[in-house]
Amino acid sequence: MRTFVTILGIAGGIVLLLLLGVAIAVWAVDPNEFVGPLQARIKAATGRDVTIGGGVELKLGLEPRLVAKDVRVGNAPWAGTPDMVTAKSVEVEVALLPLLRRRFELLRFNLVEPRIALETNAQGRGNWELTATPGAAGAPGTDSGSTTLSIGNLAITRGELTYRDGATGSETHVVIDELPLSARDAQSPVNAEFRGKIDGITVALTGNLGPLATLAERRLPYPVAVQGEVDGKKTSAAVKVRRAEGLVELQDIDVTSGASNVKGRVEIREAGPRTTWTVDLASPSLAVDDLPLPRAAAPATKKASVGTPGTARFLFADTALPFDALRTQNANGEVTIGRLALADGRALDRVHAKFTLHDGKLAAPTLQALAYGGTISGSLAVDATRGRAPVITLRLEGRDLDLAALLAAAGVARQVRGGKTNVAIDVTMHGDSPHQWMSGINGNARAVVGPASLVNAKLDPAVTFDRLAEAVNPFRTVNPTTELQCVVIRLPLVAGVAQIDRSIAMETKEIDASMSGTLDFRSETLDLSIRPRVRQGIPIEIPQIAELVRFRGPFAAPTVAVDAMASTAAIARIGAAIGTGGLSVLGESIFARSSAGAGACDVALGKVASGIAKPATDTPKRSGPPTGGDDLSKALKGLFGR
């Protein structure tokens, strides 16, 4: 027993002497003496200058720690900033015993308050792509072949990272509160954690990554699995990353955020100046609110030209969209979504899209979805070839859409039974913002609504739709429902303007109404005249009807006005009609009559020519004082709310 204790004591003494000797050796050497050779070696290996402005400090212990202050790593010659990395300090903990075998085992490598600027040039080359100095094997006085290096734990504390795409100019900003990576060795899985923000979105994730050796040697697919919260929503993601020459493939993607889930694969291939993406994704349920959209400030809107409404009044935003991204990337793929929940509470079902993108030209020949109680299908083409304004061609067809759902989407709450609606849009647009598209839109848009019953709820004078309905259809106030027979909206669009010649019309059980005038999408204003006509054979049970209704002003807040002179004359004629049973004025324009049986909807569809005079867009001239006495006065007071 004493022998064992003696041997153990001798062994312990030897270890103590070795540790003491190494400590004395390290203590006796100024670590700053090694800064120059180390900088030269890094320069030879990477082609980048590394400067240490604050010197190097050695802190002794069983695991010695080197602290280099004010560290800078030079950038590529073409980059926008002189340094790719700056750090307040770099802290390195080194295993003591392996130093005796000239092996550097970094137990911990920590960047404190770094600023990392990553970017690509117009050709797609990254500033992180390092190039060794030709013919430089190492710095003088160093033995590059006899020293090995391994790293255990990596960490970034309170850092910032910016990535800039040199082709598009887009930037991604990352704020790093904590980013520790730990592994037992290079062959072991890596435990990772990230807390910070990406483009203003709060991210807190922990997870497991594959061994660093697997990633570095590009062997088997590299597994990544993380979980935590993104933008306050529980999130998990699993993917296998396979790397090859010029290729990154994301296999077995399975991402869940909130109630949304996406699976599939993405292939990213570097081929010349453009990156080609191949996408095949499917989602049983996807909510727009679950998508972590950037919180970065939106680009400033363009200034409105003199004499035009301010951009704040535009319904179609004048904010340029990032079409440059289409010019720098190629792509093809297919996306299938079982249920797509939109931000406004609406949803699309069975969404399916196929697309290709090549040399700035996007083609989506297949766009399909179930929406608003019916089906929507169509195609989209965008030509964003460099050197020209983007050209957009859109074709959409909606079949058997639900009128109540369409009204709700437009902000009109109304109880509706029936009203199946068909929509057809075939337009071409130019520009890089929605306002520019609509300002020069060409083509045709049409909507046809079938028979429906609209419950006549109490009118709200603050709602434009209610004010218009009251002026055009006075029967609305005396009947519990409006029996709608048809509505037609047909817009011939030329250079951002739709000239309406009775191509907007409606027919109810009691009245017909046709519209004429102008919809100007350039200034987002409208000026329409609406002429209601009582249908033949309908008893007149109201004291007044408008001969001409003007609907005009900006799209965002149009006004409804009744032509006083024309309506006064109409009211007088109605009074006479009531006195004679209506027979004396059957030929007057306040009563609907058809040509060859055609109604207002047939005229709006262009099936037949109208048998009535074209409605005037200006106020008719006074033809003489109206008659009607006290009854007329009361009717006028009721009409104008006096």
BELQUI-V917801 format. One record per residue. N is the residue number from 1. RES is the residue in one letter. PSI is psi in whole degrees, 0 to 359 (none if undefined). D_FIRST is the distance of its C-alpha to the first C-alpha in Angstrom with 2 decimals. Layout:
{{N:RES:PSI:D_FIRST} {N:RES:PSI:D_FIRST}}
//
This chain:
{{1:M:318:0.00} {2:R:325:3.78} {3:T:316:5.31} {4:F:317:5.13} {5:V:322:6.29} {6:T:314:8.56} {7:I:317:9.96} {8:L:321:10.58} {9:G:320:12.24} {10:I:315:14.28} {11:A:315:15.39} {12:G:320:16.39} {13:G:321:18.20} {14:I:315:20.03} {15:V:318:21.15} {16:L:318:22.29} {17:L:319:24.18} {18:L:313:25.78} {19:L:319:26.90} {20:L:321:28.13} {21:G:317:30.00} {22:V:318:31.66} {23:A:316:32.58} {24:I:319:34.11} {25:A:315:35.97} {26:V:320:37.35} {27:W:324:38.20} {28:A:350:40.04} {29:V:133:42.20} {30:D:114:45.19} {31:P:339:45.10} {32:N:341:48.91} {33:E:338:48.96} {34:F:355:47.97} {35:V:313:50.71} {36:G:305:53.42} {37:P:322:51.66} {38:L:317:50.43} {39:Q:318:54.00} {40:A:321:55.35} {41:R:318:52.91} {42:I:320:53.82} {43:K:318:57.49} {44:A:323:57.14} {45:A:331:55.40} {46:T:342:57.62} {47:G:8:60.78} {48:R:145:60.31} {49:D:138:59.95} {50:V:124:57.04} {51:T:143:57.46} {52:I:99:55.06} {53:G:335:57.32} {54:G:11:54.79} {55:G:180:52.14} {56:V:134:48.42} {57:E:135:45.82} {58:L:127:42.07} {59:K:116:39.82} {60:L:158:36.19} {61:G:181:33.17} {62:L:336:30.32} {63:E:91:33.30} {64:P:146:36.06} {65:R:127:39.55} {66:L:135:42.78} {67:V:114:46.01} {68:A:130:49.32} {69:K:147:52.40} {70:D:67:55.92} {71:V:137:55.24} {72:R:136:58.20} {73:V:124:58.53} {74:G:159:61.98} {75:N:173:64.27} {76:A:151:66.32} {77:P:329:69.52} {78:W:355:71.74} {79:A:163:69.85} {80:G:344:71.43} {81:T:152:68.79} {82:P:332:67.21} {83:D:136:63.61} {84:M:325:62.04} {85:V:132:59.05} {86:T:144:58.69} {87:A:140:55.68} {88:K:320:55.09} {89:S:159:51.55} {90:V:121:49.00} {91:E:128:45.37} {92:V:121:42.66} {93:E:129:38.91} {94:V:137:36.92} {95:A:134:33.38} {96:L:307:31.68} {97:L:319:29.37} {98:P:341:32.10} {99:L:331:34.28} {100:L:335:32.26} {101:R:18:33.58} {102:R:37:37.05} {103:R:123:36.90} {104:F:109:38.36} {105:E:107:37.04} {106:L:106:39.24} {107:L:329:37.42} {108:R:133:40.65} {109:F:114:44.20} {110:N:123:46.59} {111:L:123:50.32} {112:V:123:51.60} {113:E:54:55.30} {114:P:156:56.36} {115:R:112:59.96} {116:I:123:60.13} {117:A:104:63.57} {118:L:141:63.84} {119:E:161:67.24} {120:T:156:69.15} {121:N:184:72.30} {122:A:337:75.53} {123:Q:1:74.31} {124:G:3:71.13} {125:R:135:68.68} {126:G:148:65.80} {127:N:351:64.74} {128:W:353:61.11} {129:E:110:61.84} {130:L:150:60.31} {131:T:125:61.46} {132:A:149:59.58} {133:T:127:61.51} {134:P:130:63.14} {135:G:3:61.52} {136:A:106:58.79} {137:A:340:55.35} {138:G:173:53.53} {139:A:153:53.71} {140:P:141:53.54} {141:G:4:50.16} {142:T:149:48.35} {143:D:95:46.69} {144:S:343:47.85} {145:G:350:46.29} {146:S:2:42.71} {147:T:134:41.87} {148:T:159:41.28} {149:L:135:41.63} {150:S:150:40.54} {151:I:134:41.38} {152:G:273:39.64} {153:N:133:41.53} {154:L:148:45.17} {155:A:148:47.20} {156:I:130:50.67} {157:T:124:51.39} {158:R:63:54.99} {159:G:173:56.75} {160:E:142:60.11} {161:L:135:61.16} {162:T:131:64.73} {163:Y:126:65.91} {164:R:128:69.48} {165:D:113:71.35} {166:G:339:73.52} {167:A:322:75.99} {168:T:341:76.76} {169:G:359:75.75} {170:S:149:73.80} {171:E:146:70.70} {172:T:130:67.59} {173:H:128:65.77} {174:V:126:62.15} {175:V:122:60.56} {176:I:111:56.75} {177:D:309:55.03} {178:E:140:51.66} {179:L:81:50.64} {180:P:138:46.88} {181:L:127:45.64} {182:S:143:41.99} {183:A:148:40.14} {184:R:321:36.58} {185:D:181:37.92} {186:A:342:41.27} {187:Q:359:40.91} {188:S:154:40.35} {189:P:155:43.13} {190:V:129:44.27} {191:N:130:44.52} {192:A:155:47.63} {193:E:140:49.55} {194:F:130:52.95} {195:R:125:54.77} {196:G:209:58.08} {197:K:143:61.68} {198:I:114:63.52} {199:D:44:67.20} {200:G:356:67.07} {201:I:126:65.43} {202:T:130:62.30} {203:V:131:59.39} {204:A:103:55.97} {205:L:145:54.03} {206:T:155:50.49} {207:G:187:49.55} {208:N:133:47.67} {209:L:162:48.60} {210:G:171:47.65} {211:P:146:45.16} {212:L:327:46.48} {213:A:323:46.04} {214:T:318:48.48} {215:L:317:51.01} {216:A:324:50.77} {217:E:0:51.10} {218:R:50:53.93} {219:R:248:52.55} {220:L:164:52.83} {221:P:137:54.64} {222:Y:117:52.66} {223:P:140:52.19} {224:V:127:52.90} {225:A:121:52.73} {226:V:158:53.32} {227:Q:156:54.41} {228:G:225:55.50} {229:E:138:58.84} {230:V:121:61.63} {231:D:36:64.56} {232:G:2:63.41} {233:K:140:63.41} {234:K:131:60.48} {235:T:142:59.91} {236:S:148:57.82} {237:A:136:58.08} {238:A:136:56.61} {239:V:153:57.61} {240:K:126:56.48} {241:V:120:57.34} {242:R:129:58.15} {243:R:140:58.88} {244:A:181:60.74} {245:E:114:62.97} {246:G:16:65.47} {247:L:135:64.54} {248:V:123:62.61} {249:E:126:62.79} {250:L:107:61.81} {251:Q:154:61.23} {252:D:46:60.88} {253:I:132:61.83} {254:D:99:61.39} {255:V:131:62.12} {256:T:131:62.76} {257:S:120:64.11} {258:G:236:65.52} {259:A:7:67.67} {260:S:149:68.08} {261:N:137:66.39} {262:V:135:66.93} {263:K:159:65.71} {264:G:210:66.49} {265:R:153:65.88} {266:V:133:66.90} {267:E:130:67.12} {268:I:113:67.47} {269:R:127:68.69} {270:E:119:69.40} {271:A:96:72.62} {272:G:213:74.45} {273:P:345:75.39} {274:R:144:75.13} {275:T:136:72.26} {276:T:124:73.08} {277:W:134:71.75} {278:T:120:71.90} {279:V:132:71.50} {280:D:95:71.31} {281:L:146:70.45} {282:A:144:71.15} {283:S:126:70.82} {284:P:330:71.68} {285:S:128:72.08} {286:L:126:72.23} {287:A:131:73.23} {288:V:325:74.39} {289:D:341:72.86} {290:D:350:69.43} {291:L:130:69.76} {292:P:84:68.01} {293:L:143:71.09} {294:P:146:70.70} {295:R:7:71.50} {296:A:151:72.75} {297:A:139:76.21} {298:A:149:79.06} {299:P:148:81.17} {300:A:141:84.21} {301:T:155:87.37} {302:K:149:90.24} {303:K:139:93.04} {304:A:142:96.13} {305:S:160:99.21} {306:V:134:102.20} {307:G:359:104.31} {308:T:158:101.64} {309:P:152:99.67} {310:G:151:96.36} {311:T:337:93.30} {312:A:339:92.09} {313:R:352:94.99} {314:F:131:94.13} {315:L:325:92.89} {316:F:113:91.72} {317:A:144:89.21} {318:D:37:89.99} {319:T:125:86.34} {320:A:137:85.60} {321:L:155:83.13} {322:P:72:80.57} {323:F:344:82.50} {324:D:331:80.81} {325:A:329:77.84} {326:L:336:80.17} {327:R:343:81.07} {328:T:352:77.55} {329:Q:147:76.00} {330:N:151:76.99} {331:A:158:76.10} {332:N:152:76.97} {333:G:190:75.80} {334:E:137:76.36} {335:V:132:75.45} {336:T:128:75.85} {337:I:123:75.45} {338:G:312:76.06} {339:R:122:76.89} {340:L:110:77.18} {341:A:120:77.37} {342:L:166:79.24} {343:A:334:78.72} {344:D:11:82.00} {345:G:346:81.09} {346:R:168:82.97} {347:A:148:81.35} {348:L:138:82.02} {349:D:152:81.11} {350:R:54:80.49} {351:V:133:80.37} {352:H:129:80.41} {353:A:138:80.77} {354:K:144:80.74} {355:F:156:80.94} {356:T:148:80.91} {357:L:123:80.74} {358:H:125:81.74} {359:D:42:82.94} {360:G:5:83.63} {361:K:116:85.47} {362:L:130:84.07} {363:A:124:85.55} {364:A:83:84.73} {365:P:343:87.20} {366:T:113:85.65} {367:L:118:85.28} {368:Q:147:85.39} {369:A:156:84.63} {370:L:124:85.83} {371:A:152:86.95} {372:Y:34:89.48} {373:G:2:90.13} {374:G:204:91.20} {375:T:145:90.10} {376:I:132:89.79} {377:S:159:89.68} {378:G:197:90.42} {379:S:158:89.33} {380:L:136:88.40} {381:A:133:88.77} {382:V:121:87.80} {383:D:101:88.86} {384:A:36:86.88} {385:T:137:87.57} {386:R:141:86.92} {387:G:4:90.00} {388:R:157:91.80} {389:A:141:91.69} {390:P:142:89.90} {391:V:127:92.24} {392:I:128:91.35} {393:T:123:93.07} {394:L:131:92.44} {395:R:123:93.84} {396:L:144:93.06} {397:E:124:94.62} {398:G:131:94.03} {399:R:136:95.44} {400:D:41:96.02} {401:L:152:94.25} {402:D:124:94.43} {403:L:319:96.80} {404:A:319:95.01} {405:A:322:91.71} {406:L:318:93.50} {407:L:319:95.19} {408:A:321:91.90} {409:A:331:90.35} {410:A:3:93.28} {411:G:16:92.68} {412:V:113:95.59} {413:A:115:94.80} {414:R:135:97.46} {415:Q:125:97.70} {416:V:137:98.89} {417:R:126:99.71} {418:G:206:100.13} {419:G:41:100.70} {420:K:135:99.03} {421:T:135:98.88} {422:N:136:98.87} {423:V:139:97.89} {424:A:126:98.37} {425:I:130:97.28} {426:D:96:97.94} {427:V:159:97.53} {428:T:137:96.63} {429:M:158:95.19} {430:H:153:94.32} {431:G:178:92.02} {432:D:13:88.46} {433:S:155:88.79} {434:P:322:90.19} {435:H:320:93.11} {436:Q:321:94.03} {437:W:310:93.85} {438:M:334:96.25} {439:S:338:98.51} {440:G:23:99.41} {441:I:139:98.90} {442:N:145:101.26} {443:G:211:101.79} {444:N:145:102.42} {445:A:138:100.80} {446:R:141:102.14} {447:A:135:101.31} {448:V:123:103.36} {449:V:132:102.86} {450:G:186:104.27} {451:P:140:105.76} {452:A:156:103.84} {453:S:123:104.35} {454:L:120:103.19} {455:V:128:102.96} {456:N:85:104.94} {457:A:173:102.61} {458:K:136:103.60} {459:L:143:104.17} {460:D:108:101.87} {461:P:344:103.92} {462:A:348:100.76} {463:V:123:100.05} {464:T:320:102.05} {465:F:319:102.16} {466:D:319:103.74} {467:R:320:106.31} {468:L:317:107.28} {469:A:321:107.51} {470:E:320:109.74} {471:A:321:112.09} {472:V:322:112.40} {473:N:86:112.45} {474:P:341:114.27} {475:F:344:114.15} {476:R:330:110.43} {477:T:348:111.34} {478:V:345:113.56} {479:N:143:111.77} {480:P:332:108.39} {481:T:156:107.29} {482:T:118:108.22} {483:E:99:108.91} {484:L:127:107.85} {485:Q:324:109.43} {486:C:156:107.93} {487:V:136:106.53} {488:V:131:106.63} {489:I:112:105.00} {490:R:116:105.84} {491:L:109:104.94} {492:P:114:106.29} {493:L:123:104.05} {494:V:116:105.32} {495:A:41:103.56} {496:G:7:101.92} {497:V:137:105.07} {498:A:113:106.26} {499:Q:115:110.03} {500:I:122:110.71} {501:D:81:114.10} {502:R:25:113.90} {503:S:5:110.74} {504:I:124:108.96} {505:A:160:110.52} {506:M:154:110.03} {507:E:130:112.10} {508:T:183:111.93} {509:K:329:114.19} {510:E:327:116.35} {511:I:160:116.10} {512:D:153:115.47} {513:A:133:114.07} {514:S:149:113.84} {515:M:146:112.25} {516:S:153:113.38} {517:G:215:112.14} {518:T:136:109.16} {519:L:115:105.38} {520:D:104:104.19} {521:F:349:100.46} {522:R:312:100.75} {523:S:359:101.41} {524:E:52:100.12} {525:T:158:103.45} {526:L:152:105.81} {527:D:98:109.51} {528:L:142:110.75} {529:S:136:113.91} {530:I:126:113.82} {531:R:106:117.01} {532:P:148:116.72} {533:R:131:119.53} {534:V:134:120.34} {535:R:145:120.54} {536:Q:141:123.96} {537:G:358:124.59} {538:I:121:122.06} {539:P:138:123.70} {540:I:109:123.11} {541:E:23:121.38} {542:I:152:120.27} {543:P:346:122.28} {544:Q:157:121.07} {545:I:143:119.55} {546:A:131:118.57} {547:E:325:120.70} {548:L:126:118.15} {549:V:132:114.53} {550:R:130:112.87} {551:F:107:109.13} {552:R:163:108.06} {553:G:190:105.52} {554:P:151:101.91} {555:F:321:99.78} {556:A:333:97.41} {557:A:69:100.20} {558:P:158:103.55} {559:T:154:106.52} {560:V:126:108.94} {561:A:149:112.61} {562:V:132:115.79} {563:D:109:118.95} {564:A:314:121.15} {565:M:313:124.57} {566:A:322:123.93} {567:S:327:122.37} {568:T:315:125.25} {569:A:321:127.71} {570:A:319:125.61} {571:I:320:125.48} {572:A:320:129.29} {573:R:324:129.68} {574:I:320:127.35} {575:G:317:129.53} {576:A:322:132.58} {577:A:320:130.80} {578:I:321:129.98} {579:G:335:133.63} {580:T:16:134.88} {581:G:11:132.16} {582:G:355:130.54} {583:L:334:133.22} {584:S:347:134.70} {585:V:23:131.59} {586:L:336:130.17} {587:G:356:130.85} {588:E:159:128.99} {589:S:350:125.65} {590:I:353:123.83} {591:F:135:124.09} {592:A:134:122.06} {593:R:154:124.05} {594:S:165:122.93} {595:S:117:124.24} {596:A:35:124.33} {597:G:6:122.00} {598:A:139:119.26} {599:G:183:117.14} {600:A:325:115.20} {601:C:320:112.04} {602:D:320:113.96} {603:V:317:115.40} {604:A:326:111.94} {605:L:350:110.62} {606:G:16:113.56} {607:K:322:114.93} {608:V:161:118.44} {609:A:149:120.33} {610:S:144:120.86} {611:G:8:124.25} {612:I:163:123.91} {613:A:149:124.30} {614:K:129:121.27} {615:P:140:119.84} {616:A:147:120.58} {617:T:351:117.76} {618:D:158:119.92} {619:T:127:121.47} {620:P:150:124.91} {621:K:150:127.87} {622:R:128:129.62} {623:S:3:132.52} {624:G:164:134.07} {625:P:138:133.26} {626:P:164:131.57} {627:T:165:133.14} {628:G:348:131.76} {629:G:217:132.41} {630:D:323:130.10} {631:D:319:128.20} {632:L:319:127.34} {633:S:316:126.26} {634:K:321:123.95} {635:A:318:122.52} {636:L:319:121.81} {637:K:319:120.09} {638:G:324:117.87} {639:L:317:117.18} {640:F:8:116.06} {641:G:27:114.44} {642:R:none:116.99}}
//
